[in-house]
Amino acid sequence: MESRSVYLQLNTLDIATLFVFFACWWGYAAYAQYNSRRRACLVSVLHQFRLAWMSRLLRRDNRIADASVMANLERSSLFLHQAVCLSLRVFLPLLIIQKKH
């Protein structure tokens, strides 16, 4: 019976791969943030539309369509979060089991 944790079983290649993954993730996030300020992209344009829509929303009475759109935005982000968590719950144990065999 091995009582070592998963973290102790990582070899140098695994650690290097993990480092490269997070470096690429951080690098792409920084690049996307920098690029979205310099030129118009889909995310920045949608952000501007949302800001304009919300400012108009504050100046008028509440409408059913506005409430529906707000609820849909909340549900879609919650769905993405649940899908990511579910996929991590499924694939992470599979990767750990595969490594043990």
Phi and psi in radians as a Rosetta constraint file:
Dihedral C 1 N 2 CA 2 C 2 CIRCULARHARMONIC -1.700 0.35
Dihedral N 2 CA 2 C 2 N 3 CIRCULARHARMONIC 2.250 0.35
Dihedral C 2 N 3 CA 3 C 3 CIRCULARHARMONIC -1.908 0.35
Dihedral N 3 CA 3 C 3 N 4 CIRCULARHARMONIC 0.251 0.35
Dihedral C 3 N 4 CA 4 C 4 CIRCULARHARMONIC -1.243 0.35
Dihedral N 4 CA 4 C 4 N 5 CIRCULARHARMONIC 2.570 0.35
Dihedral C 4 N 5 CA 5 C 5 CIRCULARHARMONIC -1.373 0.35
Dihedral N 5 CA 5 C 5 N 6 CIRCULARHARMONIC 2.918 0.35
Dihedral C 5 N 6 CA 6 C 6 CIRCULARHARMONIC -1.125 0.35
Dihedral N 6 CA 6 C 6 N 7 CIRCULARHARMONIC -0.588 0.35
Dihedral C 6 N 7 CA 7 C 7 CIRCULARHARMONIC -1.138 0.35
Dihedral N 7 CA 7 C 7 N 8 CIRCULARHARMONIC -0.561 0.35
Dihedral C 7 N 8 CA 8 C 8 CIRCULARHARMONIC -1.354 0.35
Dihedral N 8 CA 8 C 8 N 9 CIRCULARHARMONIC -0.291 0.35
Dihedral C 8 N 9 CA 9 C 9 CIRCULARHARMONIC -1.572 0.35
Dihedral N 9 CA 9 C 9 N 10 CIRCULARHARMONIC 0.009 0.35
Dihedral C 9 N 10 CA 10 C 10 CIRCULARHARMONIC -1.354 0.35
Dihedral N 10 CA 10 C 10 N 11 CIRCULARHARMONIC 2.345 0.35
Dihedral C 10 N 11 CA 11 C 11 CIRCULARHARMONIC -1.636 0.35
Dihedral N 11 CA 11 C 11 N 12 CIRCULARHARMONIC -3.119 0.35
Dihedral C 11 N 12 CA 12 C 12 CIRCULARHARMONIC -1.168 0.35
Dihedral N 12 CA 12 C 12 N 13 CIRCULARHARMONIC -0.584 0.35
Dihedral C 12 N 13 CA 13 C 13 CIRCULARHARMONIC -1.143 0.35
Dihedral N 13 CA 13 C 13 N 14 CIRCULARHARMONIC -0.707 0.35
Dihedral C 13 N 14 CA 14 C 14 CIRCULARHARMONIC -1.097 0.35
Dihedral N 14 CA 14 C 14 N 15 CIRCULARHARMONIC -0.746 0.35
Dihedral C 14 N 15 CA 15 C 15 CIRCULARHARMONIC -1.159 0.35
Dihedral N 15 CA 15 C 15 N 16 CIRCULARHARMONIC -0.721 0.35
Dihedral C 15 N 16 CA 16 C 16 CIRCULARHARMONIC -1.124 0.35
Dihedral N 16 CA 16 C 16 N 17 CIRCULARHARMONIC -0.716 0.35
Dihedral C 16 N 17 CA 17 C 17 CIRCULARHARMONIC -1.116 0.35
Dihedral N 17 CA 17 C 17 N 18 CIRCULARHARMONIC -0.743 0.35
Dihedral C 17 N 18 CA 18 C 18 CIRCULARHARMONIC -1.094 0.35
Dihedral N 18 CA 18 C 18 N 19 CIRCULARHARMONIC -0.729 0.35
Dihedral C 18 N 19 CA 19 C 19 CIRCULARHARMONIC -1.101 0.35
Dihedral N 19 CA 19 C 19 N 20 CIRCULARHARMONIC -0.775 0.35
Dihedral C 19 N 20 CA 20 C 20 CIRCULARHARMONIC -1.114 0.35
Dihedral N 20 CA 20 C 20 N 21 CIRCULARHARMONIC -0.706 0.35
Dihedral C 20 N 21 CA 21 C 21 CIRCULARHARMONIC -1.037 0.35
Dihedral N 21 CA 21 C 21 N 22 CIRCULARHARMONIC -0.878 0.35
Dihedral C 21 N 22 CA 22 C 22 CIRCULARHARMONIC -1.206 0.35
Dihedral N 22 CA 22 C 22 N 23 CIRCULARHARMONIC -0.562 0.35
Dihedral C 22 N 23 CA 23 C 23 CIRCULARHARMONIC -1.153 0.35
Dihedral N 23 CA 23 C 23 N 24 CIRCULARHARMONIC -0.740 0.35
Dihedral C 23 N 24 CA 24 C 24 CIRCULARHARMONIC -1.152 0.35
Dihedral N 24 CA 24 C 24 N 25 CIRCULARHARMONIC -0.705 0.35
Dihedral C 24 N 25 CA 25 C 25 CIRCULARHARMONIC -1.071 0.35
Dihedral N 25 CA 25 C 25 N 26 CIRCULARHARMONIC -0.862 0.35
Dihedral C 25 N 26 CA 26 C 26 CIRCULARHARMONIC -1.133 0.35
Dihedral N 26 CA 26 C 26 N 27 CIRCULARHARMONIC -0.731 0.35
Dihedral C 26 N 27 CA 27 C 27 CIRCULARHARMONIC -1.093 0.35
Dihedral N 27 CA 27 C 27 N 28 CIRCULARHARMONIC -0.754 0.35
Dihedral C 27 N 28 CA 28 C 28 CIRCULARHARMONIC -1.164 0.35
Dihedral N 28 CA 28 C 28 N 29 CIRCULARHARMONIC -0.685 0.35
Dihedral C 28 N 29 CA 29 C 29 CIRCULARHARMONIC -1.093 0.35
Dihedral N 29 CA 29 C 29 N 30 CIRCULARHARMONIC -0.745 0.35
Dihedral C 29 N 30 CA 30 C 30 CIRCULARHARMONIC -1.149 0.35
Dihedral N 30 CA 30 C 30 N 31 CIRCULARHARMONIC -0.729 0.35
Dihedral C 30 N 31 CA 31 C 31 CIRCULARHARMONIC -1.103 0.35
Dihedral N 31 CA 31 C 31 N 32 CIRCULARHARMONIC -0.773 0.35
Dihedral C 31 N 32 CA 32 C 32 CIRCULARHARMONIC -1.154 0.35
Dihedral N 32 CA 32 C 32 N 33 CIRCULARHARMONIC -0.705 0.35
Dihedral C 32 N 33 CA 33 C 33 CIRCULARHARMONIC -1.111 0.35
Dihedral N 33 CA 33 C 33 N 34 CIRCULARHARMONIC -0.789 0.35
Dihedral C 33 N 34 CA 34 C 34 CIRCULARHARMONIC -1.125 0.35
Dihedral N 34 CA 34 C 34 N 35 CIRCULARHARMONIC -0.776 0.35
Dihedral C 34 N 35 CA 35 C 35 CIRCULARHARMONIC -1.177 0.35
Dihedral N 35 CA 35 C 35 N 36 CIRCULARHARMONIC -0.611 0.35
Dihedral C 35 N 36 CA 36 C 36 CIRCULARHARMONIC -1.207 0.35
Dihedral N 36 CA 36 C 36 N 37 CIRCULARHARMONIC -0.382 0.35
Dihedral C 36 N 37 CA 37 C 37 CIRCULARHARMONIC -1.461 0.35
Dihedral N 37 CA 37 C 37 N 38 CIRCULARHARMONIC -0.461 0.35
Dihedral C 37 N 38 CA 38 C 38 CIRCULARHARMONIC -1.504 0.35
Dihedral N 38 CA 38 C 38 N 39 CIRCULARHARMONIC -0.621 0.35
Dihedral C 38 N 39 CA 39 C 39 CIRCULARHARMONIC -2.518 0.35
Dihedral N 39 CA 39 C 39 N 40 CIRCULARHARMONIC 2.803 0.35
Dihedral C 39 N 40 CA 40 C 40 CIRCULARHARMONIC -1.280 0.35
Dihedral N 40 CA 40 C 40 N 41 CIRCULARHARMONIC 2.252 0.35
Dihedral C 40 N 41 CA 41 C 41 CIRCULARHARMONIC -2.259 0.35
Dihedral N 41 CA 41 C 41 N 42 CIRCULARHARMONIC 3.067 0.35
Dihedral C 41 N 42 CA 42 C 42 CIRCULARHARMONIC -1.043 0.35
Dihedral N 42 CA 42 C 42 N 43 CIRCULARHARMONIC -0.764 0.35
Dihedral C 42 N 43 CA 43 C 43 CIRCULARHARMONIC -1.155 0.35
Dihedral N 43 CA 43 C 43 N 44 CIRCULARHARMONIC -0.773 0.35
Dihedral C 43 N 44 CA 44 C 44 CIRCULARHARMONIC -1.194 0.35
Dihedral N 44 CA 44 C 44 N 45 CIRCULARHARMONIC -0.645 0.35
Dihedral C 44 N 45 CA 45 C 45 CIRCULARHARMONIC -1.172 0.35
Dihedral N 45 CA 45 C 45 N 46 CIRCULARHARMONIC -0.763 0.35
Dihedral C 45 N 46 CA 46 C 46 CIRCULARHARMONIC -1.115 0.35
Dihedral N 46 CA 46 C 46 N 47 CIRCULARHARMONIC -0.629 0.35
Dihedral C 46 N 47 CA 47 C 47 CIRCULARHARMONIC -1.100 0.35
Dihedral N 47 CA 47 C 47 N 48 CIRCULARHARMONIC -0.729 0.35
Dihedral C 47 N 48 CA 48 C 48 CIRCULARHARMONIC -1.134 0.35
Dihedral N 48 CA 48 C 48 N 49 CIRCULARHARMONIC -0.722 0.35
Dihedral C 48 N 49 CA 49 C 49 CIRCULARHARMONIC -1.096 0.35
Dihedral N 49 CA 49 C 49 N 50 CIRCULARHARMONIC -0.725 0.35
Dihedral C 49 N 50 CA 50 C 50 CIRCULARHARMONIC -1.120 0.35
Dihedral N 50 CA 50 C 50 N 51 CIRCULARHARMONIC -0.725 0.35
Dihedral C 50 N 51 CA 51 C 51 CIRCULARHARMONIC -1.080 0.35
Dihedral N 51 CA 51 C 51 N 52 CIRCULARHARMONIC -0.771 0.35
Dihedral C 51 N 52 CA 52 C 52 CIRCULARHARMONIC -1.116 0.35
Dihedral N 52 CA 52 C 52 N 53 CIRCULARHARMONIC -0.732 0.35
Dihedral C 52 N 53 CA 53 C 53 CIRCULARHARMONIC -1.116 0.35
Dihedral N 53 CA 53 C 53 N 54 CIRCULARHARMONIC -0.744 0.35
Dihedral C 53 N 54 CA 54 C 54 CIRCULARHARMONIC -1.191 0.35
Dihedral N 54 CA 54 C 54 N 55 CIRCULARHARMONIC -0.610 0.35
Dihedral C 54 N 55 CA 55 C 55 CIRCULARHARMONIC -1.195 0.35
Dihedral N 55 CA 55 C 55 N 56 CIRCULARHARMONIC -0.661 0.35
Dihedral C 55 N 56 CA 56 C 56 CIRCULARHARMONIC -1.171 0.35
Dihedral N 56 CA 56 C 56 N 57 CIRCULARHARMONIC -0.600 0.35
Dihedral C 56 N 57 CA 57 C 57 CIRCULARHARMONIC -1.103 0.35
Dihedral N 57 CA 57 C 57 N 58 CIRCULARHARMONIC -0.625 0.35
Dihedral C 57 N 58 CA 58 C 58 CIRCULARHARMONIC -1.264 0.35
Dihedral N 58 CA 58 C 58 N 59 CIRCULARHARMONIC -0.392 0.35
Dihedral C 58 N 59 CA 59 C 59 CIRCULARHARMONIC -1.579 0.35
Dihedral N 59 CA 59 C 59 N 60 CIRCULARHARMONIC -0.070 0.35
Dihedral C 59 N 60 CA 60 C 60 CIRCULARHARMONIC -2.332 0.35
Dihedral N 60 CA 60 C 60 N 61 CIRCULARHARMONIC 3.064 0.35
Dihedral C 60 N 61 CA 61 C 61 CIRCULARHARMONIC -1.222 0.35
Dihedral N 61 CA 61 C 61 N 62 CIRCULARHARMONIC 2.733 0.35
Dihedral C 61 N 62 CA 62 C 62 CIRCULARHARMONIC -1.194 0.35
Dihedral N 62 CA 62 C 62 N 63 CIRCULARHARMONIC 2.479 0.35
Dihedral C 62 N 63 CA 63 C 63 CIRCULARHARMONIC -2.171 0.35
Dihedral N 63 CA 63 C 63 N 64 CIRCULARHARMONIC 2.749 0.35
Dihedral C 63 N 64 CA 64 C 64 CIRCULARHARMONIC -1.136 0.35
Dihedral N 64 CA 64 C 64 N 65 CIRCULARHARMONIC -0.657 0.35
Dihedral C 64 N 65 CA 65 C 65 CIRCULARHARMONIC -1.117 0.35
Dihedral N 65 CA 65 C 65 N 66 CIRCULARHARMONIC -0.690 0.35
Dihedral C 65 N 66 CA 66 C 66 CIRCULARHARMONIC -1.137 0.35
Dihedral N 66 CA 66 C 66 N 67 CIRCULARHARMONIC -0.745 0.35
Dihedral C 66 N 67 CA 67 C 67 CIRCULARHARMONIC -1.109 0.35
Dihedral N 67 CA 67 C 67 N 68 CIRCULARHARMONIC -0.655 0.35
Dihedral C 67 N 68 CA 68 C 68 CIRCULARHARMONIC -1.152 0.35
Dihedral N 68 CA 68 C 68 N 69 CIRCULARHARMONIC -0.736 0.35
Dihedral C 68 N 69 CA 69 C 69 CIRCULARHARMONIC -1.142 0.35
Dihedral N 69 CA 69 C 69 N 70 CIRCULARHARMONIC -0.740 0.35
Dihedral C 69 N 70 CA 70 C 70 CIRCULARHARMONIC -1.099 0.35
Dihedral N 70 CA 70 C 70 N 71 CIRCULARHARMONIC -0.739 0.35
Dihedral C 70 N 71 CA 71 C 71 CIRCULARHARMONIC -1.128 0.35
Dihedral N 71 CA 71 C 71 N 72 CIRCULARHARMONIC -0.676 0.35
Dihedral C 71 N 72 CA 72 C 72 CIRCULARHARMONIC -1.132 0.35
Dihedral N 72 CA 72 C 72 N 73 CIRCULARHARMONIC -0.710 0.35
Dihedral C 72 N 73 CA 73 C 73 CIRCULARHARMONIC -1.082 0.35
Dihedral N 73 CA 73 C 73 N 74 CIRCULARHARMONIC -0.732 0.35
Dihedral C 73 N 74 CA 74 C 74 CIRCULARHARMONIC -1.137 0.35
Dihedral N 74 CA 74 C 74 N 75 CIRCULARHARMONIC -0.747 0.35
Dihedral C 74 N 75 CA 75 C 75 CIRCULARHARMONIC -1.150 0.35
Dihedral N 75 CA 75 C 75 N 76 CIRCULARHARMONIC -0.682 0.35
Dihedral C 75 N 76 CA 76 C 76 CIRCULARHARMONIC -1.182 0.35
Dihedral N 76 CA 76 C 76 N 77 CIRCULARHARMONIC -0.685 0.35
Dihedral C 76 N 77 CA 77 C 77 CIRCULARHARMONIC -1.221 0.35
Dihedral N 77 CA 77 C 77 N 78 CIRCULARHARMONIC -0.636 0.35
Dihedral C 77 N 78 CA 78 C 78 CIRCULARHARMONIC -1.158 0.35
Dihedral N 78 CA 78 C 78 N 79 CIRCULARHARMONIC -0.679 0.35
Dihedral C 78 N 79 CA 79 C 79 CIRCULARHARMONIC -1.099 0.35
Dihedral N 79 CA 79 C 79 N 80 CIRCULARHARMONIC -0.748 0.35
Dihedral C 79 N 80 CA 80 C 80 CIRCULARHARMONIC -1.076 0.35
Dihedral N 80 CA 80 C 80 N 81 CIRCULARHARMONIC -0.761 0.35
Dihedral C 80 N 81 CA 81 C 81 CIRCULARHARMONIC -1.071 0.35
Dihedral N 81 CA 81 C 81 N 82 CIRCULARHARMONIC -0.791 0.35
Dihedral C 81 N 82 CA 82 C 82 CIRCULARHARMONIC -1.151 0.35
Dihedral N 82 CA 82 C 82 N 83 CIRCULARHARMONIC -0.665 0.35
Dihedral C 82 N 83 CA 83 C 83 CIRCULARHARMONIC -1.153 0.35
Dihedral N 83 CA 83 C 83 N 84 CIRCULARHARMONIC -0.715 0.35
Dihedral C 83 N 84 CA 84 C 84 CIRCULARHARMONIC -1.152 0.35
Dihedral N 84 CA 84 C 84 N 85 CIRCULARHARMONIC -0.779 0.35
Dihedral C 84 N 85 CA 85 C 85 CIRCULARHARMONIC -1.089 0.35
Dihedral N 85 CA 85 C 85 N 86 CIRCULARHARMONIC -0.724 0.35
Dihedral C 85 N 86 CA 86 C 86 CIRCULARHARMONIC -1.127 0.35
Dihedral N 86 CA 86 C 86 N 87 CIRCULARHARMONIC -0.761 0.35
Dihedral C 86 N 87 CA 87 C 87 CIRCULARHARMONIC -1.150 0.35
Dihedral N 87 CA 87 C 87 N 88 CIRCULARHARMONIC -0.626 0.35
Dihedral C 87 N 88 CA 88 C 88 CIRCULARHARMONIC -1.154 0.35
Dihedral N 88 CA 88 C 88 N 89 CIRCULARHARMONIC -0.679 0.35
Dihedral C 88 N 89 CA 89 C 89 CIRCULARHARMONIC -1.136 0.35
Dihedral N 89 CA 89 C 89 N 90 CIRCULARHARMONIC -0.524 0.35
Dihedral C 89 N 90 CA 90 C 90 CIRCULARHARMONIC -1.460 0.35
Dihedral N 90 CA 90 C 90 N 91 CIRCULARHARMONIC -0.851 0.35
Dihedral C 90 N 91 CA 91 C 91 CIRCULARHARMONIC -1.471 0.35
Dihedral N 91 CA 91 C 91 N 92 CIRCULARHARMONIC -0.507 0.35
Dihedral C 91 N 92 CA 92 C 92 CIRCULARHARMONIC -1.119 0.35
Dihedral N 92 CA 92 C 92 N 93 CIRCULARHARMONIC -0.822 0.35
Dihedral C 92 N 93 CA 93 C 93 CIRCULARHARMONIC -1.097 0.35
Dihedral N 93 CA 93 C 93 N 94 CIRCULARHARMONIC -0.596 0.35
Dihedral C 93 N 94 CA 94 C 94 CIRCULARHARMONIC -1.111 0.35
Dihedral N 94 CA 94 C 94 N 95 CIRCULARHARMONIC -0.694 0.35
Dihedral C 94 N 95 CA 95 C 95 CIRCULARHARMONIC -1.167 0.35
Dihedral N 95 CA 95 C 95 N 96 CIRCULARHARMONIC -0.676 0.35
Dihedral C 95 N 96 CA 96 C 96 CIRCULARHARMONIC -1.189 0.35
Dihedral N 96 CA 96 C 96 N 97 CIRCULARHARMONIC -0.740 0.35
Dihedral C 96 N 97 CA 97 C 97 CIRCULARHARMONIC -1.136 0.35
Dihedral N 97 CA 97 C 97 N 98 CIRCULARHARMONIC -0.718 0.35
Dihedral C 97 N 98 CA 98 C 98 CIRCULARHARMONIC -1.091 0.35
Dihedral N 98 CA 98 C 98 N 99 CIRCULARHARMONIC -0.645 0.35
Dihedral C 98 N 99 CA 99 C 99 CIRCULARHARMONIC -1.212 0.35
Dihedral N 99 CA 99 C 99 N 100 CIRCULARHARMONIC -0.556 0.35
Dihedral C 99 N 100 CA 100 C 100 CIRCULARHARMONIC -1.281 0.35
Dihedral N 100 CA 100 C 100 N 101 CIRCULARHARMONIC -0.473 0.35
